[in-house]
Amino acid sequence: MTDMTPIADEAATRFAFSLLRSAYLDLAQTLLRIEAEPARELLQAVEHRIAYRLGSLAQDESDGAPQETALAIAAGQVRAVLRDAQGR
């Protein structure tokens, strides 16, 4: 990666998250229209895998409060996207 200022790095991260969020939601909607039940199972499997990974990261990063706060914020944002994708 290139060397960026913290503000530029944060802006790039937010933009990347926004793009991925839109793509994931579009994909989920398309899958749900094609065949709802298998799509829900797939989306739930993805959600469980992400929740497991976030839990693993939280255990690995248990020594620093700022990192835990950043992880909690990121986890909340990811979980919101996953809920939106399933229409919950």
N, C-alpha and C positions, 0 to 999 in steps of 0.2 A: 504494500500500500504506500501511498504517498504521505509525506509529512504534512499534516494539516493542523490548523489551530484547533483548540478544543471546541470552539463554536462551530467551525466548519465541519469538524468530525461529527458533532451532534446533529447538525443539519443534514448531513449525508445519511446518518443512521436513521433519522426520522423519515427522510424521503424514501429510503430503501424499505423501511417497515411499511410505509403507506402503500408503496407499489405492491409489495408482497401481500398485504392485507387485501387490497382490491382483487388481485389475482386469485387468492384463496377463496374469497367470497364468491367470485364469478364461477370458479370451478365447482364449488359446493352447490351453488344454485343449479348449474347445468346437470351435475350428477343426480341431484334430488329430482329434477324434472324427468330424467331418463328412467330411473328406477329408484324409488324413494328408500325402500328398506335396506338394500345393500349399500346405498350411499350413506345412510345414517350409521350403519355398522362401520363403514370405512372411516367416516368422520369421527366417530367415537373412538375407534382404534388410534387414530392420529392424536386425538385429544389425550388419551391415556398415555401414549408414548411421550408426548410433550410434558405432561404433568410429571411423569416418572423422571424425565431428564431434568426438569426444573428442580425437582426434589433432590436429585443427585448433586446438582450444582449448589443448592443451598447448603447441603452437608459439607461439600468441599470448601465452601467459602465462609465457614462458620466463624472465622477469626476476625472479621472486620465489619463493623456496623455499617459504614457507607456502602460497602459492596452488597451487604444484605438488603439494604434499602433499595439500591438500584435493581437488584435481582427481583425483589418483591414488586416493584413498579413494572418492570418488564414482564414478569409473570402475569400480573393483572391485565396488562394490555393484550398479551397473547391469549389469555383465557377469554377475554371479551370478544376477540375475533372468532375464536372457536365457537362460542355461544351464538354469535351472530350467524355464523355459517350454518348452524343447525336450526336456526329460527327459534331459539329459546330466549 
